[in-house]
């Protein structure tokens, strides 16, 4: 059995994991050391891709005189990789033999091709994720914790499986359940086993909380909770914290980046990112870097991956660097929680904005949303008896918040939406 790791809960453990990779003492990381590591690993990755990836050998052919890079800023000269690139040519990005590929993840795509994306990982690539998960989870659990894992745990190498391995690495006990379609047995398990930590998707966790409250179970033993796989609105996190009297932290993950990207420190101001494995940029809609403190699209390049390295991958996620140092003491930047993706200029609103409005109403168990031109159609799930009162409250809140919405239709239904039991990201369905 792997020896448990021990991480003090002061500075973000993400920095300590970076220091381990760089081979330097704890709390000795400087931006200069980090940037030197990133530049060296970027050049290693670029050389590796040009030698082993047919896709990048062709894509970077006109830039060979610029490689190796003399500075991190010179990376801006190189072309972006997009979701459509992976859909169309992902197999040509693979840099190892098929025998070295341990896990292939297939993702549906909203890109122009409509073709599914396949992301390839070696055994070592997956171990990088386990290591990051172990340090990240140590922010909220100890070796004595009993952790409920509601992310997919099968097959081997899925995100819940890697997370469970990381939890065991800390010395804690995972309860690897995976996604569920009935909250009652899950809440029974939490109560009977006195589970004290949980990792799950925001809408699934919110469903558990609402079910727990409606069944009058009393206090919940969960002390710490990590939300992952989808955006979590501040009001949703606040309602979970209030109902269960627990700490709620947020994880930023993406399969293309190796599942784990960043996690809150204990101060819960925003993400600290795994910057020894990934190099990040923030760009505007034209592909130019944004100033610190300004919002921009997250772009990353892998630094330590071998199965399927990616260079300047555009995520469509919008974030920004929070100015100033984090009080946890890290030298790492703090990135604002992801609340939206790049969208059309004529979009009525984002799903995160709807969350912030609707989850302020405690009677709402969940919702589905669709939009057409200036009309918003909502299916609201609630057990509230006075339906007209609830409809009026929702209509007033929506119309006062979103000036582009001129018409709203609300259907009230009992229970929970089926989407609450799916790990698909919440979104507004736009009807042409």
C-alpha positions as CSV (number, residue, x, y, z in Angstrom):
1,X,0.0,0.0,0.0
2,X,1.2,3.5,-0.9
3,X,2.3,5.5,2.1
4,X,-0.1,8.3,3.0
5,X,1.0,11.8,2.1
6,X,0.9,14.5,4.7
7,X,0.1,18.0,3.7
8,X,-0.3,21.0,6.1
9,X,-3.6,22.8,5.6
10,X,-2.2,26.3,5.4
11,X,-0.7,27.1,2.0
12,X,-2.5,25.5,-0.9
13,X,-1.4,21.9,-1.4
14,X,-1.3,22.6,-5.1
15,X,1.9,24.5,-4.5
16,X,3.4,21.7,-2.5
17,X,2.7,19.3,-5.3
18,X,4.4,21.6,-7.7
19,X,7.4,21.9,-5.4
20,X,7.6,18.1,-5.3
21,X,7.7,18.0,-9.1
22,X,10.4,20.6,-9.3
23,X,12.4,18.8,-6.6
24,X,12.6,21.9,-4.3
25,X,11.8,22.2,-0.5
26,X,8.3,23.0,0.6
27,X,7.4,26.7,0.6
28,X,10.4,27.6,-1.5
29,X,8.6,28.0,-4.9
30,X,9.2,31.3,-6.6
31,X,7.7,32.6,-9.9
32,X,11.1,32.5,-11.4
33,X,11.6,28.8,-10.6
34,X,8.1,28.0,-11.9
35,X,8.6,29.9,-15.2
36,X,12.0,28.3,-15.8
37,X,10.4,24.8,-15.3
38,X,7.4,25.7,-17.6
39,X,9.7,27.0,-20.4
40,X,11.9,23.9,-20.2
41,X,8.9,21.5,-20.2
42,X,7.2,23.5,-23.0
43,X,10.3,23.1,-25.2
44,X,10.5,19.4,-24.3
45,X,6.8,19.0,-25.2
46,X,7.2,20.9,-28.5
47,X,10.2,18.8,-29.5
48,X,8.3,15.6,-28.5
49,X,5.2,16.6,-30.5
50,X,7.2,17.5,-33.6
51,X,9.0,14.2,-33.5
52,X,6.1,11.9,-32.6
53,X,2.8,13.6,-33.5
54,X,1.8,13.7,-37.2
55,X,-0.7,16.4,-36.4
56,X,1.8,18.8,-34.7
57,X,4.6,18.0,-37.1
58,X,2.5,19.4,-39.8
59,X,0.8,22.2,-37.8
60,X,4.1,23.5,-36.5
61,X,6.2,23.1,-39.6
62,X,6.2,26.8,-40.5
63,X,7.3,27.6,-36.9
64,X,10.3,25.3,-36.6
65,X,12.7,28.3,-36.6
66,X,10.9,29.6,-33.5
67,X,11.5,26.4,-31.5
68,X,12.9,26.0,-28.9
69,X,11.3,29.0,-27.3
70,X,13.5,31.5,-25.7
71,X,10.7,32.8,-23.4
72,X,7.2,31.9,-22.4
73,X,5.9,34.9,-24.3
74,X,7.1,33.4,-27.6
75,X,4.5,30.7,-27.2
76,X,2.0,33.3,-28.5
77,X,3.5,33.0,-31.9
78,X,2.3,29.4,-32.3
79,X,-1.2,28.4,-33.5
80,X,-4.0,27.3,-31.3
81,X,-5.5,23.8,-31.1
82,X,-9.3,23.6,-31.1
83,X,-12.0,21.2,-30.1
84,X,-12.7,20.6,-33.8
85,X,-9.0,19.7,-34.3
86,X,-9.4,16.9,-31.7
87,X,-12.6,15.8,-33.3
88,X,-11.2,15.6,-36.8
89,X,-7.6,14.7,-36.2
90,X,-7.2,13.6,-32.6
91,X,-5.8,10.2,-33.5
92,X,-2.9,12.0,-35.3
93,X,-2.1,13.9,-32.1
94,X,-1.2,10.7,-30.3
95,X,2.5,10.5,-29.6
96,X,2.9,6.9,-28.3
97,X,2.1,3.5,-29.6
98,X,-1.4,2.2,-29.0
99,X,0.0,-0.4,-26.6
100,X,1.0,2.4,-24.3
101,X,-2.5,3.9,-24.3
102,X,-4.3,2.8,-21.1
103,X,-7.4,4.9,-21.3
104,X,-9.4,6.5,-24.1
105,X,-12.2,9.0,-23.1
106,X,-14.9,9.8,-25.7
107,X,-16.6,13.1,-25.4
108,X,-19.5,14.5,-27.2
109,X,-18.8,17.9,-28.8
110,X,-20.6,21.0,-29.6
111,X,-18.1,21.9,-32.3
112,X,-18.8,22.5,-35.9
113,X,-18.1,18.9,-37.0
114,X,-20.4,17.2,-34.5
115,X,-17.9,14.4,-34.3
116,X,-17.0,13.0,-30.9
117,X,-13.6,13.8,-29.4
118,X,-11.3,11.1,-28.1
119,X,-8.7,11.9,-25.5
120,X,-5.8,9.4,-25.1
121,X,-3.9,8.7,-21.8
122,X,-1.0,6.6,-20.9
123,X,-0.6,4.9,-17.5
124,X,1.9,7.7,-16.5
125,X,-0.5,10.4,-17.7
126,X,-3.2,9.0,-15.4
127,X,-0.8,8.8,-12.5
128,X,-0.2,12.5,-12.9
129,X,-3.9,13.0,-12.3
130,X,-3.9,10.8,-9.2
131,X,-1.0,12.7,-7.8
132,X,-2.8,16.1,-8.3
133,X,-6.1,14.7,-6.9
134,X,-4.3,13.5,-3.8
135,X,-2.8,16.9,-3.0
136,X,-5.9,18.7,-4.0
137,X,-8.2,16.5,-1.8
138,X,-5.9,17.1,1.1
139,X,-7.3,20.6,1.2
140,X,-10.5,19.2,2.7
141,X,-9.9,15.7,4.0
142,X,-7.5,13.9,6.4
143,X,-6.3,10.3,6.6
144,X,-9.3,9.6,8.9
145,X,-12.0,10.8,6.4
146,X,-14.7,8.7,4.9
147,X,-15.3,10.1,1.4
148,X,-18.4,9.6,-0.8
149,X,-17.4,9.7,-4.5
150,X,-20.4,10.4,-6.8
151,X,-18.3,10.7,-10.0
152,X,-18.1,7.8,-12.5
153,X,-16.0,5.0,-10.9
154,X,-16.1,2.5,-13.8
155,X,-14.3,1.5,-15.9
156,X,-10.8,1.6,-14.4
157,X,-9.2,5.0,-15.2
158,X,-12.4,6.9,-15.1
159,X,-12.4,10.1,-13.0
160,X,-14.1,8.6,-10.0
161,X,-11.6,5.6,-10.0
162,X,-8.6,8.0,-10.2
163,X,-10.1,10.1,-7.4
164,X,-10.6,7.0,-5.3
165,X,-7.0,6.0,-5.8
166,X,-6.0,9.5,-4.7
167,X,-8.1,9.3,-1.6
168,X,-6.5,6.0,-0.6
169,X,-3.1,7.6,-1.2
170,X,-4.0,10.1,1.5
171,X,-4.9,7.2,3.8
172,X,-8.6,8.0,3.7
173,X,-11.5,5.6,2.8
174,X,-13.4,6.2,-0.4
175,X,-17.0,5.1,-0.9
176,X,-17.0,4.8,-4.7
177,X,-20.7,5.0,-5.6
178,X,-20.7,7.0,-8.9
179,X,-23.7,8.8,-10.3
180,X,-27.2,8.0,-8.8
181,X,-30.8,8.3,-9.8
182,X,-32.4,8.2,-6.4
183,X,-31.2,10.5,-3.6
184,X,-32.8,8.5,-0.7
185,X,-30.4,5.5,-0.6
186,X,-27.4,7.8,-0.9
187,X,-28.6,9.9,2.0
188,X,-29.2,6.7,4.0
189,X,-25.6,5.7,3.3
190,X,-24.3,9.1,4.5
191,X,-26.3,8.8,7.7
192,X,-25.6,5.2,8.5
193,X,-21.8,5.2,7.7
194,X,-21.4,8.8,9.0
195,X,-19.6,9.9,5.9
196,X,-17.8,13.2,6.5
197,X,-16.7,14.3,3.0
198,X,-18.2,14.1,-0.5
199,X,-17.2,14.8,-4.1
200,X,-19.9,15.2,-6.7
201,X,-21.5,17.3,-9.5
202,X,-23.3,20.5,-8.2
203,X,-26.8,19.6,-9.4
204,X,-26.5,16.1,-7.9
205,X,-25.2,17.4,-4.6
206,X,-28.0,20.0,-4.5
207,X,-30.5,17.2,-5.1
208,X,-29.1,15.3,-2.1
209,X,-29.4,18.4,0.1
210,X,-33.0,19.2,-1.0
211,X,-34.0,15.5,-0.4
212,X,-32.2,15.5,3.0
213,X,-34.1,18.7,4.1
214,X,-37.5,17.4,2.9
215,X,-37.1,14.1,4.8
216,X,-36.3,16.0,8.1
217,X,-33.2,14.0,8.7
218,X,-31.6,16.6,11.0
219,X,-27.9,17.4,11.0
220,X,-25.7,15.9,8.3
221,X,-22.3,14.4,9.1
222,X,-20.7,15.8,5.9
223,X,-18.1,18.3,7.0
224,X,-16.4,19.0,3.6
225,X,-17.6,18.9,0.1
226,X,-15.9,19.3,-3.3
227,X,-18.0,20.3,-6.3
228,X,-16.7,19.2,-9.7
229,X,-17.6,18.5,-13.4
230,X,-19.8,21.6,-13.8
231,X,-20.2,25.3,-12.9
232,X,-21.4,25.9,-9.4
233,X,-23.1,29.3,-8.7
234,X,-22.3,31.1,-5.5
235,X,-25.9,30.9,-4.3
236,X,-26.0,27.1,-4.9
237,X,-22.8,26.7,-2.9
238,X,-24.1,28.9,-0.1
239,X,-27.4,27.0,0.1
240,X,-25.5,23.7,0.4
241,X,-23.2,25.1,3.1
242,X,-26.1,26.5,5.0
243,X,-28.2,23.3,4.9
244,X,-25.4,20.9,5.8
245,X,-23.2,23.3,7.8
246,X,-20.1,22.2,5.8
247,X,-17.3,23.6,3.8
248,X,-17.9,23.7,0.1
249,X,-14.9,23.9,-2.3
250,X,-14.8,23.9,-6.0
251,X,-12.7,21.9,-8.4
252,X,-12.0,22.9,-12.0
253,X,-11.5,20.0,-14.3
254,X,-11.5,19.2,-18.0
255,X,-10.8,15.8,-19.7
256,X,-8.7,17.4,-22.4
257,X,-6.4,18.8,-19.6
258,X,-6.1,15.4,-17.9
259,X,-9.3,15.8,-15.7
260,X,-7.7,17.8,-12.9
261,X,-7.0,21.5,-13.6
262,X,-7.3,23.5,-10.3
263,X,-8.9,23.6,-6.9
264,X,-9.8,26.1,-4.2
265,X,-7.6,26.6,-1.2
266,X,-9.2,26.7,2.2
267,X,-10.0,30.4,1.7
268,X,-12.3,29.7,-1.2
269,X,-11.5,32.7,-3.2
270,X,-10.9,30.9,-6.5
271,X,-8.7,28.2,-8.1
272,X,-5.0,27.6,-7.8
273,X,-4.0,25.6,-10.9
274,X,-1.6,22.7,-11.5
275,X,1.0,24.9,-13.2
276,X,3.8,22.3,-13.2
277,X,1.7,20.1,-15.6
278,X,-0.1,22.8,-17.5
279,X,0.8,26.2,-18.8
280,X,-2.1,28.7,-19.0
281,X,-2.9,31.8,-21.0
282,X,-6.0,34.0,-21.0
283,X,-6.9,35.5,-24.4
284,X,-9.6,37.8,-25.8
285,X,-11.9,36.8,-28.7
286,X,-9.3,37.8,-31.2
287,X,-6.6,35.5,-29.6
288,X,-4.6,38.3,-27.9
289,X,-3.5,38.1,-24.3
290,X,-5.6,40.0,-21.8
291,X,-4.3,42.2,-19.0
292,X,-4.2,40.8,-15.5
293,X,-7.5,41.1,-13.8
294,X,-9.4,41.1,-17.2
295,X,-11.6,38.2,-18.2
296,X,-10.5,36.0,-21.0
297,X,-10.7,32.5,-22.5
298,X,-8.6,29.9,-20.8
299,X,-6.0,28.4,-23.0
300,X,-3.6,25.6,-21.9
301,X,-0.6,23.7,-23.1
302,X,0.3,20.4,-21.5
303,X,3.8,20.2,-20.0
304,X,4.2,16.6,-18.8
305,X,1.8,14.5,-20.9
306,X,3.0,11.9,-23.4
307,X,0.0,10.1,-24.7
308,X,-1.7,13.1,-26.3
309,X,0.0,16.4,-25.6
310,X,-1.9,19.5,-26.5
311,X,-0.4,22.9,-27.5
312,X,-2.4,26.1,-26.9
313,X,-5.8,24.4,-26.5
314,X,-8.7,26.8,-26.5
315,X,-11.2,25.7,-23.8
316,X,-14.0,28.2,-24.4
317,X,-14.1,28.7,-20.6
318,X,-14.0,32.2,-19.3
319,X,-11.9,33.2,-16.2
320,X,-9.6,35.9,-15.0
321,X,-6.7,36.3,-12.6
322,X,-7.7,37.8,-9.3
323,X,-5.1,40.6,-8.6
324,X,-2.9,40.4,-5.6
325,X,-1.5,37.6,-3.5
326,X,-3.7,34.9,-2.0
327,X,-3.7,35.1,1.8
328,X,-3.0,31.4,1.9
329,X,0.6,32.3,1.2
330,X,1.1,30.7,-2.3
331,X,3.0,32.4,-5.0
332,X,0.5,30.9,-7.5
333,X,-2.1,33.1,-9.2
334,X,-5.7,32.8,-8.1
335,X,-8.2,32.3,-11.0
336,X,-11.8,33.3,-10.7
337,X,-14.3,30.4,-10.7
338,X,-15.5,29.4,-14.1
339,X,-19.0,30.7,-14.4
340,X,-19.6,30.8,-18.2
341,X,-18.3,29.7,-21.6
342,X,-17.9,31.8,-24.7
343,X,-21.4,32.5,-26.1
344,X,-23.2,34.3,-28.8
345,X,-23.7,38.0,-28.4
346,X,-27.5,37.5,-28.6
347,X,-27.7,34.9,-25.8
348,X,-30.4,35.9,-23.3
349,X,-28.4,34.8,-20.2
350,X,-26.1,32.0,-19.0
351,X,-27.0,29.0,-17.0
352,X,-24.9,30.3,-14.1
353,X,-26.9,33.5,-14.1
354,X,-30.2,31.5,-14.0
355,X,-28.7,29.5,-11.1
356,X,-28.1,32.6,-9.1
357,X,-31.6,33.8,-9.6
358,X,-33.6,30.6,-9.2
359,X,-31.6,28.9,-6.3
360,X,-32.3,31.9,-4.2
361,X,-35.8,30.5,-3.9
362,X,-35.4,27.6,-1.4
363,X,-38.5,25.8,-2.6
364,X,-37.0,25.0,-6.0
365,X,-35.4,21.6,-6.4
366,X,-34.1,22.1,-9.8
367,X,-34.9,23.4,-13.3
368,X,-34.6,22.9,-17.0
369,X,-34.4,25.9,-19.4
370,X,-34.9,26.5,-23.1
371,X,-34.8,29.8,-25.0
372,X,-36.1,31.1,-28.3
373,X,-35.4,34.6,-29.5
374,X,-36.7,36.8,-26.6
375,X,-38.6,34.0,-24.9
376,X,-37.5,31.8,-21.9
377,X,-39.2,28.5,-21.2
378,X,-38.6,27.0,-17.7
379,X,-39.5,23.7,-16.2
380,X,-39.4,24.3,-12.4
381,X,-39.3,21.3,-10.0
382,X,-40.8,22.1,-6.6
383,X,-43.0,20.6,-3.9
384,X,-44.5,24.0,-3.0
385,X,-48.2,23.9,-2.9
386,X,-49.0,27.5,-3.8
387,X,-47.9,27.3,-7.4
388,X,-49.2,30.6,-8.6
389,X,-47.2,32.4,-5.9
390,X,-44.1,30.6,-6.9
391,X,-44.7,31.3,-10.6
392,X,-45.1,35.0,-9.9
393,X,-41.9,35.1,-7.8
394,X,-39.9,33.5,-10.6
395,X,-41.4,35.7,-13.3
396,X,-40.7,38.8,-11.4
397,X,-37.1,37.9,-10.7
398,X,-36.3,36.8,-14.3
399,X,-37.9,39.8,-16.0
400,X,-36.3,42.3,-13.6
401,X,-32.8,40.7,-14.1
402,X,-32.6,40.0,-17.8
403,X,-33.9,42.9,-20.1
404,X,-33.6,40.7,-23.2
405,X,-36.3,38.4,-21.9
406,X,-39.7,39.7,-23.0
407,X,-41.7,36.5,-22.5
408,X,-41.4,33.8,-19.9
409,X,-43.3,30.5,-19.7
410,X,-43.2,28.4,-16.5
411,X,-44.2,24.8,-16.0
412,X,-44.3,23.6,-12.4
413,X,-43.5,19.9,-11.8
414,X,-43.0,17.9,-8.6
415,X,-39.9,16.1,-7.5
416,X,-36.5,16.6,-9.3
417,X,-35.5,17.0,-12.9
418,X,-34.1,14.0,-14.7
419,X,-31.1,16.2,-15.6
420,X,-30.2,16.3,-11.9
421,X,-29.1,12.7,-12.2
422,X,-27.0,13.3,-15.4
423,X,-23.4,14.3,-15.4
424,X,-24.0,16.3,-18.6
425,X,-23.2,20.0,-18.0
426,X,-26.2,22.1,-17.4
427,X,-27.1,24.4,-20.3
428,X,-29.9,26.4,-21.8
429,X,-31.3,24.7,-24.9
430,X,-31.5,27.3,-27.6
431,X,-34.4,26.6,-30.1
432,X,-34.1,28.0,-33.6
